[in-house]
Amino acid sequence: MKLLKGLLSAALAVMLTAAPISVNASAFSIRTDLSLTAECGSGSSNFDSVEAAAIYVRDCIRNRDNTIKFSLPIRYDFEEAFHSIILQAVDETYSGSEGDYIKYVLKSIECKGGYDGVNYYYTINMNYYTNAEQERYVDGRVSEILSSLDLDGKDDYAKISAIYEYIINNVKYDYSDDESNKARFTAYGALYNGKAVCQGFSQLFYRMAKELGLSCRIISGTADGGHAWNIVAVDGIYYYVDTTWDIFNSDISDCDYFMRGSLDFDEADRTTPHIASGKDPKNFLITDFTSAEFKAAYPVSDYAYDAEKKQIGYVLGDVNSDGVVDSADASEILNGYAMISIYNYSGMTAAQELAADVDRSKSIDSSDASAVLDYYGYVSTGGKLSLEEYNKKVK
């Protein structure tokens, strides 16, 4: 029987209310004369930039402060100011307790405000799935678990495998319909109660992965209902993982949704595909996972990670998959370019096309071949950088 896929929590209800006023909606994010005051349970401060205000809000959220009060000169666009600060507050950092983690621990945000002719005064009320004490438990428990897994000196794939196996062997799906049980949506619920829905599973994987220095994101969307899963990187290329859907397995070798690519993630059951969320005009906090910007920042492999070869589904520049990037690959790229020019079809597999697009321009042409030949000359004289590292160096 198919596992109930889990419902992503009520999607961060965000409400804006303010007295109507006509203001100059100048570009808030680039103004340098910002004069903004904020106050929450952690204290009050004055800010002259969106970035500084965002860091303050991030700290308030981490402390689980429920209310933040702002004052802002009316020459700024009220709604743009609110959006800019909150979005930067939940932006990705190196910390596992920030970024997506706090984005998905927010149950709702309500912003209400008014003005006195000189300043806006508005209050952000935040409702969380966890409190500060519960998060302290998560901090300590995650540290204990990662220490017990003895991952020092292990490669990224080994780290990912270890935390994935830990989660699928120690967390069960929470089938309860009790909406007052907020813990089931969280890493706290997964750790303290040993039960969670998909949001809690993906939060816990994100938290553990980030604490190990891995690049990871939580992806939300649909898969037989609202759902959440993760992407995680090995050597700069991302793979899909879904701990929720693998809980009936105990070993990585048996998992159907571990380290999969975009073309084979749903290979085990194509009737319920994972579909990531696009732009949501009703919820500015939800990332547009379908955007070109997101895909460029988080390139996902076409195919699953090859655990035996310990390599990604494709290697940039190695079009013929012989383990080296050389003139033969440049020839393959030129052949593909010629095919595209004549037939609008490269004749390559999806993985080969990814390997051939050396300059990440989303097209295969002579510049890719030139880049391969340039790199081949570099390694022939003793160069040790990968093609991706070399490209960054020469740009």
C-alpha positions in Angstrom: 0.0 0.0 0.0 1.4 3.4 -1.0 2.5 5.5 1.9 0.4 8.6 2.5 2.7 11.2 1.1 2.1 13.9 3.7 0.7 17.4 3.5 3.0 20.4 3.6 1.8 22.6 6.3 -0.6 25.5 5.7 1.5 27.6 3.4 2.8 30.4 5.6 -0.2 32.7 5.6 1.1 36.2 5.0 -1.3 39.1 5.5 -0.5 42.8 4.9 -2.8 45.5 6.2 -2.0 49.2 6.2 -3.9 52.5 5.9 -4.0 53.4 2.2 -1.4 56.0 1.1 0.2 57.0 -2.1 4.0 56.8 -1.8 7.0 56.9 -4.1 7.8 53.2 -4.6 11.4 53.9 -5.3 13.8 50.9 -5.2 13.9 50.2 -1.5 16.8 47.7 -1.8 19.3 50.2 -3.2 18.5 53.2 -1.0 21.5 54.2 1.1 19.7 56.6 3.5 17.5 54.1 5.2 16.3 55.1 8.7 14.6 52.1 10.3 14.0 51.2 13.9 13.1 47.7 15.0 12.2 46.1 18.3 11.5 42.6 19.4 11.9 40.6 22.6 15.6 40.4 22.0 16.0 44.2 22.1 15.7 47.2 19.8 18.1 48.6 17.2 18.4 51.2 14.4 19.4 50.2 10.9 20.6 52.0 7.8 20.3 49.0 5.4 18.0 46.2 4.5 20.8 43.7 5.1 21.3 44.8 8.7 17.6 44.8 9.4 17.4 41.3 7.9 20.1 39.9 10.2 18.2 41.4 13.2 15.0 39.8 12.1 16.8 36.4 11.6 18.0 36.6 15.1 14.5 37.4 16.4 13.2 34.4 14.6 15.9 32.1 15.9 15.0 33.3 19.4 11.4 32.6 18.5 10.3 36.1 19.3 6.6 36.4 18.4 6.5 40.1 17.6 8.7 42.6 15.8 7.8 46.2 15.6 9.2 48.5 12.9 9.1 52.2 12.1 10.0 53.3 8.6 9.9 56.7 6.8 6.9 56.9 4.4 9.2 57.8 1.5 9.9 54.0 1.3 7.5 51.5 -0.2 6.0 49.8 2.9 5.2 46.4 1.3 8.6 46.3 -0.5 10.4 47.0 2.7 8.5 44.2 4.5 9.2 41.7 1.7 12.8 42.6 1.3 13.7 42.3 5.0 11.8 39.1 5.5 13.2 37.4 2.4 16.8 38.3 3.3 16.2 37.1 6.9 15.3 33.6 5.6 17.9 33.5 2.9 20.4 30.7 2.8 23.4 30.8 5.1 26.0 28.2 6.2 24.0 27.5 9.4 21.6 24.5 9.6 19.3 26.4 11.9 18.8 29.3 9.4 17.8 29.5 5.7 15.2 26.9 4.8 15.1 25.6 8.3 13.5 28.8 9.7 11.5 29.4 6.6 9.7 26.1 7.2 9.4 26.5 11.0 7.3 29.6 10.5 3.6 28.7 10.6 2.4 32.1 9.7 3.4 35.8 9.5 0.9 38.6 9.9 1.9 42.2 9.2 -0.3 45.1 10.3 0.6 48.8 10.2 -0.3 52.4 9.7 1.4 55.8 9.5 1.4 59.2 11.1 2.3 61.3 8.0 6.0 60.9 8.7 6.7 57.3 9.5 5.1 53.9 8.9 4.6 51.9 12.1 4.0 48.2 11.6 4.1 45.1 13.6 5.0 41.6 12.4 3.3 38.8 14.4 4.9 35.4 13.9 3.6 32.0 14.7 6.0 29.1 14.9 5.8 25.3 14.8 8.4 25.1 17.6 9.5 27.2 20.6 13.0 28.1 21.8 13.2 25.3 24.3 12.3 22.7 21.6 14.9 24.1 19.3 17.5 23.8 22.0 16.6 20.1 22.2 17.1 19.9 18.4 20.5 21.5 18.7 21.7 19.1 21.3 20.1 16.0 19.7 21.5 16.7 16.3 25.0 17.2 17.7 24.7 13.9 19.6 23.5 12.0 16.5 26.2 13.3 14.2 28.9 12.6 16.7 27.6 9.0 17.0 27.8 8.5 13.3 31.6 9.0 13.3 31.7 10.9 10.0 35.0 12.7 10.5 37.1 12.4 7.4 34.3 10.8 5.4 33.4 12.0 1.9 30.2 13.8 1.2 28.4 10.8 -0.2 29.2 8.8 2.9 27.9 11.6 5.1 24.7 11.9 3.1 24.2 8.1 3.2 24.7 8.0 7.0 22.2 10.7 7.8 19.7 9.4 5.3 19.9 5.9 6.8 19.6 7.3 10.3 16.4 9.2 9.4 14.6 6.3 7.6 15.5 3.9 10.4 14.5 6.2 13.3 11.6 8.3 12.2 8.1 7.1 11.4 5.4 8.8 9.5 2.9 10.6 11.7 -0.6 9.7 10.4 -2.5 11.6 13.1 -5.0 14.2 12.0 -4.5 16.4 15.1 -3.9 19.9 13.7 -2.9 21.1 17.2 0.1 18.7 17.0 2.5 21.3 15.5 5.5 19.1 16.3 4.7 16.7 13.4 5.7 19.4 10.9 9.2 19.8 12.4 12.6 18.3 13.0 11.8 18.5 16.7 8.9 16.1 16.2 11.0 13.8 14.2 13.6 13.7 16.9 11.6 13.9 20.1 8.6 12.0 19.2 10.2 9.9 16.5 7.3 10.8 14.1 6.7 13.6 11.6 5.2 14.3 8.2 7.2 15.2 5.1 7.9 18.7 6.3 9.5 17.4 9.5 11.5 14.7 7.6 12.9 17.3 5.1 13.7 19.8 7.9 15.7 17.1 9.8 17.6 16.1 6.7 18.4 19.7 5.9 19.5 20.4 9.5 21.8 17.4 9.6 23.2 17.9 6.1 24.0 21.6 6.7 25.6 20.9 10.1 28.0 18.5 8.2 28.9 21.3 5.7 26.8 20.0 2.9 24.9 22.2 0.5 21.2 21.3 0.8 17.8 22.8 0.2 14.2 21.9 1.1 12.0 21.6 -1.9 8.2 21.9 -1.6 5.5 21.1 -4.1 3.2 18.2 -4.8 3.5 14.5 -5.1 0.1 12.8 -4.5 -0.8 15.9 -2.4 1.3 18.6 -0.8 4.8 17.3 -0.2 8.4 18.3 0.7 11.7 16.7 -0.1 15.4 17.8 -0.4 18.2 18.3 -2.8 21.8 17.8 -1.7 25.1 18.4 -3.5 28.1 16.2 -4.2 31.0 18.0 -6.1 28.7 20.9 -6.9 25.9 18.9 -8.5 22.7 18.3 -6.7 20.6 15.2 -6.3 17.1 14.6 -5.1 16.4 12.7 -1.8 13.1 11.9 -0.2 13.4 10.3 3.2 9.6 10.3 3.7 9.1 7.9 0.8 11.9 5.6 1.8 10.9 4.9 5.4 9.9 1.3 4.6 13.5 0.6 3.7 16.4 0.3 6.1 19.4 0.3 3.8 20.6 2.8 1.1 20.8 0.0 -1.4 17.1 -0.6 -1.2 16.0 3.0 -1.3 14.1 4.3 -4.4 14.3 8.0 -3.7 18.0 8.4 -2.7 20.4 10.5 -4.7 18.3 10.6 -7.8 18.5 12.8 -10.8 15.8 14.8 -12.5 15.0 12.1 -15.0 14.9 9.1 -12.7 13.7 10.6 -9.3 10.3 9.1 -9.9 11.4 5.9 -11.6 9.9 3.7 -8.9 6.4 5.2 -9.4 5.8 7.6 -12.2 2.1 7.8 -11.4 2.9 10.2 -8.5 5.7 12.5 -9.8 7.4 15.1 -7.6 6.5 18.5 -8.9 8.3 21.5 -7.4 6.4 24.7 -6.6 6.6 27.6 -9.0 6.1 31.3 -8.1 3.2 31.8 -5.7 1.7 35.3 -5.9 -0.1 34.7 -2.6 3.0 33.7 -0.7 6.2 35.6 -1.4 8.2 33.3 1.0 7.8 30.2 -1.2 10.8 29.9 -3.5 10.1 29.5 -7.3 11.9 26.2 -7.7 11.1 26.2 -11.4 12.9 29.5 -12.1 16.0 29.7 -14.3 17.7 31.5 -11.4 17.1 28.7 -9.0 18.1 26.0 -11.5 21.4 27.8 -12.3 22.2 28.1 -8.6 21.3 24.5 -7.9 22.1 22.4 -11.0 20.5 19.0 -10.6 22.0 15.9 -12.3 19.9 14.2 -14.9 20.6 10.8 -13.4 21.2 9.2 -10.0 24.6 9.3 -8.3 26.8 6.3 -9.2 27.8 4.9 -5.8 30.2 2.4 -7.2 32.1 4.8 -9.4 31.8 7.5 -6.8 31.0 10.1 -9.4 28.2 12.3 -10.5 25.7 11.4 -13.2 27.8 13.4 -15.7 31.2 15.1 -15.6 31.4 18.5 -17.1 33.4 18.4 -20.4 33.7 14.6 -20.4 31.1 14.0 -23.1 32.3 10.5 -24.1 32.6 9.4 -20.4 36.1 8.1 -20.8 37.3 9.7 -17.6 39.3 12.6 -19.1 38.4 15.9 -20.7 40.4 16.2 -24.0 40.2 16.9 -27.7 37.9 13.8 -28.3 35.3 15.6 -26.2 35.7 18.8 -28.1 35.0 16.8 -31.3 31.9 15.3 -29.8 30.7 18.8 -28.9 31.3 20.1 -32.4 29.4 17.1 -33.8 26.5 17.8 -31.6 26.6 21.5 -32.5 26.5 20.6 -36.2 23.5 18.3 -35.6 21.7 21.0 -33.8 22.4 23.5 -36.6 20.9 21.1 -39.2 18.3 19.0 -37.4 17.7 21.0 -34.2 18.7 17.9 -32.3 22.2 17.1 -30.8 22.1 13.3 -31.1 23.4 13.2 -27.5 21.8 11.8 -24.4 20.5 14.2 -21.8 23.6 13.5 -19.6 26.0 14.1 -22.6 24.3 17.4 -23.3 24.8 18.5 -19.7 28.5 17.5 -19.9 28.8 19.3 -23.3 27.4 22.6 -22.1 30.7 23.7 -20.6 30.0 27.4 -20.3 26.5 26.7 -18.8 24.8 28.8 -21.5 22.1 26.2 -22.0 23.2 25.7 -25.6 25.9 23.5 -27.2 28.1 25.4 -29.6 31.7 26.0 -30.7 32.5 28.1 -27.6 32.0 24.9 -25.5 34.5 23.0 -27.7 37.0 25.9 -27.4 36.6 25.9 -23.7 37.4 22.1 -23.6 40.5 22.5 -25.8 41.7 25.4 -23.6 41.2 23.3 -20.5 42.9 20.3 -22.2 45.9 22.5 -22.8 45.9 23.5 -19.2 45.9 19.9 -17.8 48.4 18.8 -20.3 50.9 21.2 -18.7 50.2 19.9 -15.2 47.1 21.8 -14.2 45.2 20.2 -11.4 41.9 22.2 -11.2 38.7 20.6 -12.3 37.0 22.1 -15.4 34.5 23.9 -13.2 37.2 25.3 -11.0 39.2 26.3 -14.0 36.2 28.1 -15.6 35.8 30.2 -12.5 39.5 31.0 -12.4 39.7 32.2 -16.1 36.4 34.3 -15.9 
